[in-house]
Amino acid sequence: MARPSKIDRFIEVAKDVLFRDGLMLLTDEELVYEVNKRLKEKDKISYRTFAIWKSNNENHKIIKHYVK
């Protein structure tokens, strides 16, 4: 059985990080770091996972589910 995706929780927390008052621009690495600081250990992702999600690679199973 496949593990459940972490993308939903990541997006939820990323919205809080990205839309907070006084936010400066963040690199992708900084965004992943800031979001991971707010996630439980089991929900944290690697930068590589973020890059796959961001790549919009239509052949990746997670992207197929979330990008239409």
WOUR-V634051 format. One line per field, one symbol per residue. burial: I if it has 16 or more other ideal C-beta (glycine too) atoms within 10 Angstrom, else O. Layout:
burial = ???
This chain:
burial = OOOOOIIOIIOOIIOOIOOOOOOOOOOOOOIIOIIIOOIOOOOIIOOOIIOOIOOOOOOOOOIOOOOO
